[in-house]
């Protein structure tokens, strides 16, 4: 009994001018799920599989591509034609792959950049490299991630690298660990800021109390001086008074 696969009912990703790398990754997953990737990757003598794969490819490209791609003899040829249109000739592919490798080698988590943003950037770059037949497995990606962090993550990066088996980790795992560091630092900052605020409030209260005390002392001193002056006026020398009468 022959099994007929329902391909037309599948939701295929649409190729655009800018998403070729992402498109190829998603298409490979979808085609594997339909057991059709082999017809495109290796080619097949099974006409049914080839036609189903061709149908999937045509459903995932803009309408202006369908006439030329549909004229190809096999789904494999149609797939390769898309790669040539989007990626270019073999020489151009190698040049672009080299540029992407250089970008990958120099990729670093910058100050002010969140770990989530860096994780997406790293994953996207790895996906692009895959489009040019440059494969970077998960363990290599995790190692690259751990060696690309700024000083504040060095301790967790070293402990992760020395105490855990990197082959069991993913980019998402590393992102979660680094995010935990950020959360701890945020909590510490809040605690420190509250402590500083309390010290400032205490200092302000002490200064206010000191200022009030000095003002009270000043008023008390003026009163004493005025009292002393009055008593001195009342104490008149009798001899001086007598002389004045004469």
Long-range contacts (C-beta under 8 A, 24 or more apart in sequence): 2-48, 4-48, 5-34, 5-35, 5-36, 5-52, 7-34, 7-36, 7-52, 7-55, 7-56, 7-59, 8-55, 8-59, 10-34, 10-56, 10-59, 12-56, 12-59, 12-60, 13-60, 14-60, 14-61, 14-62, 15-60, 15-61, 15-62, 15-65, 15-82, 15-86, 16-62, 20-86, 20-87, 20-131, 21-124, 21-127, 21-128, 21-130, 21-131, 22-124, 22-127, 23-60, 24-130, 24-131, 25-127, 25-130, 27-56, 27-57, 27-60, 30-56, 31-56, 36-75, 39-74, 39-75, 39-76, 40-75, 40-76, 40-79, 41-76, 42-76, 43-74, 43-76, 50-74, 50-75, 51-75, 54-78, 57-82, 87-131, 87-132, 93-132, 93-133, 96-132, 97-129, 97-132, 97-133, 97-134, 100-125, 100-128, 100-129, 100-132, 100-134, 101-129, 101-134, 104-129, 104-136, 104-144, 107-144, 107-148, 108-148, 108-150, 109-148, 109-149, 109-150, 109-153, 110-150, 111-150, 114-182, 115-175, 115-178, 115-179, 115-182, 116-175, 116-179, 118-145, 118-148, 119-145, 119-171, 119-172, 119-174, 119-175, 122-148, 122-171, 123-171, 138-167, 138-169, 138-170, 138-171, 139-166, 139-167, 139-169, 141-171, 142-166, 142-169, 142-170, 142-171, 142-173, 142-174, 145-171, 145-174, 146-174, 149-178, 152-181, 152-185, 153-178, 153-181, 156-180, 156-181
